[in-house]
Amino acid sequence: MNSKFDLAVMGLGYVGLPLVVEAARAGLRVYGFDVDGAKVASLTAGVSYVEDISDADVAEALAAGFVAGTDPESLGQAAAVIIAVPTPLRDHLPDLSAVRAAAGELASVLEPGQLVVLESTTYPGTTEEELRPLLETGSGLSADIDFTLAYSPERIDPGNETWGLRNTPKLVAGIDDRSTDAAVELYSMICDEVVPLSGTREAEMAKLLENTYRHVNIALVNELAIFCRDLGVDIWDVIRGAATKPFGFQAFTPGPGVGGHCIPIDPGYLSYKVRQLGYQFRLVELAQDINNRMPAYVVERITGLLNDAGRSVRGARVVVFGVAYKGGVGDTRESPAVFVVERLLALGADVSYVDPYVDKVEIAGEIVPSLPYSPDAAADADIGVLLTLHPEFDVDAIAAAAPHFLDTRGVVAPGIGERL
């Protein structure tokens, strides 16, 4: 087909925008579609709203011909279209409404010869059972004759300066060999290594396995951390020792819980699909229970340390360091640190936070006070708590200045504060 654009990306968030930037760098003519006019206006003005993408990155893409817009008609003018829209859980059930809406927009302008790729995280079968019928019914075209269709899971890790879109191996799979070949050809222009799989269900499942693996192993060390404290065992030294084994072991560390856009969400997609088969995914559901319990356990530890000091949690001044779900980013989605703050406030504590990446935290309609970072930010508090390890934090100095200190990340020097 004759096309005005080599590629169109539907959804210009933390997945879609990096795709736009890398594709433009590869010399592709890119159209970025989003229903949010404010995002389109921002990008058109050369301003990024995604942490890992700078204004300079956007300017570079614009100079290479990138166009952002809200007009779905332009989607029909691209040789390939990638759908990269959110797929959250709603009431513990997969919400594919954004995928269905994107499919509806695209189907109305879909042209013969186009390649369509879904990147949104979802359960096995979505590409063939959900997306394909919507595209075929809405367009009157056939996926195995008129257009090609594939799935390629996103592997974006916000804040990771080592592994980005280009150098992370890209999994792809089509509904048939022709679709797989088309997807491999597209992504080979954007990524250094493309790995074809046997089918779209395998590619969808691979993404869920990656994050379920992390979820389960984090739950293991979180539960061990609770038991080890009762046993008088230093879990951090245990992990350090086990990690010296050069085979058969990968180190995971405990913390206040799991957060972000993947680990708390993706296992829910897998569990949902397994339940449809009439089974319980007991290991995953148990891991979710353990990790979901960790913020409450952190609050128990804070309460215990305050009690030991003769101080009630009600009215106590607590300064938490970090509210983002991981270090080096400002994303608070599903952040266990926010759940910790919420619970402390419910118990009557006077809570403020220090996070150089997060401008505002609102809980139950109230803005949580923020403090500028300094090593003595908790010096006048009853207790300081490290929840997120940002690179700017000098944890030993923070702990030394605070009257009491709880480190949930296992980095404070022995004898200065308490570890989880």
N, C-alpha and C positions, 0 to 999 in steps of 0.2 A: 504494500500500500504506500501511496505517497503521503508523507507526514510532515507537518510543520515542526513537530517535536520528536526527538528520539525517545523521550521518556516523560511520563507524567507520574507524579507522586500524589496520592490522595491521603491527606493527613500530614500536617507540617509540625508535628510535635517532636519529642526527643528521639523518635525513630525516623520519621520522615525527613526532617531537616538535615541530619547527617547524610542521608541518602542523596538529597539534592546537592549538597556541597561536594561529595565525592564524585557524583556523576558529572557535575559541571567541570570538575578538575580533570576528569577523564575525556573531556571534549564533547560530551553529550549536550544536546539542546534539551533543556528541562522545563517542564511546566509543573508548578506546585499548586495543588488545589486544596483549599480548606474552607469549611463553612463559616469559620470565624473571621469576619472582615477585619478585626483589629490585628490579628496575626498577619494577614496579607498586607495590610497597610504598613505594619512594622517592618516586614521584610522588604517591601518595595522601597522603604526609606533607608534600607541598609542597616537596620537595627535588629539584633538577635535577641530572643527571649529564652533560648535554650543554653544552659550553662556551658556545655562542651563546645558550642559553636560561637565564635567571636563575631563581632561586627565586621572585622576584616574578612572573615570567611564568607559572610553574606555578600559583602561588596565584591569579592572575587567571583562568586557565583553569578551575581548580577552582570558583572563585566563580561562573563562568558556566555551571556544570553539567557540566564534564568529569568523566568517570569512567574510571579505568584498571582493567583486570582481566585475568584469565587464562582467563575463561570464554568459549569460542567460541560458546556459545548466543546471547550478546548480539549477535553479528555479524548474525544473522538479523533483528534488530530495528532495523537501520539502513537508511535510504533509499539510502545509497551506502556502498561499502566501498572503501578505498584500500589496496593492498598495497605496503608500503614495507620490504621485508626485504632482507638482504644478498645480493649475488650475486658472491662472490669468484671468483678463479681457483684451481684446485687442479691442481698439476702442469701448468700452462699451459693447462688446459681449463676452460671455464665450469662453475661449480658452481651449478645451479639447485635444489638440494635444499631450500633455504629457501622458494623460490617454490612448489615442488611441495607442500611441507608446508602452507604457508598455503592453497593451493588446496584441499587435502584438508579442512582445518578448515572453510573457508568453504563448500565444496560441501555438506557435511552439514547446513547450516542455511540455505542459500540460498533466498530467497523470490522468487516472481514480482514483477516490478516493480523489483527492485533494480538499481542501477548498480554495476559492478565496474571499478576502474581499477588497472592495474599501473603503479607508478612505478620499480620496481627497474631498474637499468641492465642491458641484456642485448643479445643479437644480434637482427637483424631476423628476424621470424617467430615470436618467442616467444609473443606474446599470442595469436595465432591457432592456432599449431601445438602449443603446450605448455599454456598456461593454459586456453584455451577447451575442449579435450576433457576436461581434468580436471574443470572446473566442470560441464560438461554431463553427463558420465558419473556423477559423484558425486551430482548433484542430480536428475537426470532431467528437467531443464529445458533449453530451447533458447535459445541466446544471441541468435538473430535473431528470437525470438518472445516469450520469457518474461522475459528480463532483458537489460540493455544492458552492453556490454563495451568498454573503451577503454584506451589507453596514453597516459601523460603522463610524459616523462622528468624526473627530479629535476634541479634546477640549483643545489643548495645549494653555497655557497662558504664553508666555515668561516672565521671571523675577518674576513670582509668586512663592514665597517660601512656601506658605501654601498649595496650590492645584496643584498637579502634575498629571502625568499620572495614577499612581497607585490609589490614593485616590479620584480622580474625577469619579463619576459614568459614566459608559461606555454604551452608547446606541448601540444596535445591532438589525438588522433585516435581515432575509434571504428572498430569492424568494419563499421559501416554509418552512414548519415546520422543515424539515430535515436540511435545510441550517441554519435556525435560531438556532437550537439545536447545530449544529457544531460550529457556531460562539460563542455562549454562552459558550460552553466548552473551546474554545481557550482563550477567553478574561478572563474567570474566573481564569485562571492561572496567568494572568498578572495584573488584576485590582481587587480592593477590592469589588466593586459592579458592576454588569452587569444588565442592564435594557433592556429586549427585547421589541421591538415594533411590531406592527401588520404587517408591510411591509416595503420594502426598500424605497418607496416614502415617507412614514411617517418619517423614519429616516433621509432621505435627507432634508426634509422640517423642521425637528426639529432644525437642525443646522442653517438653514437660519433664522428661527424665533428667535433663541437666539440672533444673532447678529443684525438682523433688529430691534428687540426690543430695543437694546442699541442705535442703530443708530438714531431711531426716537426720543427717549427720550433725547439724547444728543442734537439733533436739537432743541427740544422744549426749553431747558434751554439756548442754544446759542441764539435763537431768543429773548427769554425773557431778556437775558443780555443786548442786544442792546436796547430794549424798556425801560427797567428799568433805564438805564443810562439817557435816554432822559426824563424820568419821575422823576428823582432824587431819585430813589429807590435803595437801596443796595441789589443786587440780591443774594449776598453771605449770608447776614443775613436772607433773605427770605427763602433760601434753608435750612439754619440752623434751622429756626423756623419750617418749614414744616416737617423736618426730625424727629422732636420729636413725631410726630403722630405714634403710635405703630402699626397701621394697614392701609392698603390702599395706602401707599406711599413709594416709593423707591427713595432715593436721587441720582440725577445725577448733575454734575457740568459743567459749561461752560468752554470753552477753545479756543485755536486757530484753532480748527478743529479736524478732526479724521484722524488717520493713521494706519499703520500696515498692516498685511496680511489678516485681517478678516473684520472689520467694514466697511471700504470703499468699499470692494469688494463684500462680500456676498449678500447684498441687491440687487446688480446688477444682480446676478444670478436669484433671485426671480423675479425681475422686468422683466427680459428677458422672463422667462417662462410665466408670466402673459400676456405680450404683445402677445405671441404666441396664447393666447386664445381670442385675440381681445379686451382686456381691457387695460386700463392704471392703473398702481399701483400708484395712485396719491399721497398717503401719503408718500410712500417711495421715490418717485422722488422729492417731495417737501423737504423732509428731506435731501436728497443728495444736493439739491441746497443750502439749508441753511448752511449745514456743509462745503460745498465747498467754500462758500462765506467768511467764518470766517478768513482765512489768510489775505484776502484783508481788512477786517474790522480791524484786528490787525494793519496792515500797516497804515490805516486811523488814528487810535488812536495814533500811533507813530508820524505820521506827524503832528497831532494836538498838541501833547505835545511839539514837536520841534517848531512849529509856535508860541505857547504861550510863549516860551522862546526866541523868536526873531531869530530863527534859521531855515534855509531851510533844507529840507531833503537831497537835493543835496549837497554833500560834507560833510554831517554830519557824525560823527563817531558813529556807532552803534555797541554795543557788545550784542550779544544774548547768553543767557544761556540755553543750551540744544537744540540739533537738532534731536535727536532720536524721534520716534513717541510716546514713553512713558518712564516714569522714570525707571531707573535701568537696561536698556538694550541699546545696541548700534545699533539697527535696525532703519534705516532711510526710509524704504519702505513706500511710500505714506505719509511721515511725513509732517504735516502742517507747522512745523517749517522750513523745507527746502523751502516750497512755500513762506513763509514770507521772508526769506533771498533772494530768487530769485526776489521777487517783489521790495524789498528795493534796491537791486543792479541795477535793471532796472531803478529805480528813481534816481540813481546817488549817493546813500549813500555809505560810506566806512564801510563795514560790516566785522566783525570778530566774531568768535564763541568760546564758552567755552563748552566743553562736554568731560568728562573723559572717555566716552565709545565709542566715534566716532573719528577715526584717521583722516579721510579725507572726505571732502565734495566738490564735483565738480559740478559746475553749468555753463552751456554753454561752456564747455571746460576749464574753469578757476577754479583753486583751491582756495577755500575760506580760508583766513588765520585763524588759530586756536590759541588760547591762553591757557596756563596752568591755571587750576582753582586756584583762590585765591579770597577772599571776596572783594578785591579792584580791580578786573580785569576791571571794568568799570569806575574806578575813573577818568581816563583821557579822557573818552568818552563823547559825548554829551548826550547819553542816554543808559541805560541798559535795557534789556527786558528779562524777564523770560518766556521761551516757553515750556520747559520740566522740570519737577520737579524731578531732580535726588536726591537720598538720601544724596549725598555729599554736596549739596548746602545749605549754611547758607543764606537763602533768605533775612532775615532782615539785616544782615551785608552787603550783596551785595547792597541792596537798599540804605542803609545809606551811603555807599561810593560813589555811583553814583550821578552825579548832577541831573539827572532825571531818573525815573525808572517806567516801566510798568510791572505789574504782571498779566499774563494771566491765572494763576492757583488759584488765590484767597487765597494765603497763607501769604502774607506780612502783618506785623502788621499795624494797622490803623495809618495814619499820616506819614508813612515813604515814601511810594510810591503810585502810582496810580494802582488801580485794573481795570481789563478788564470791 
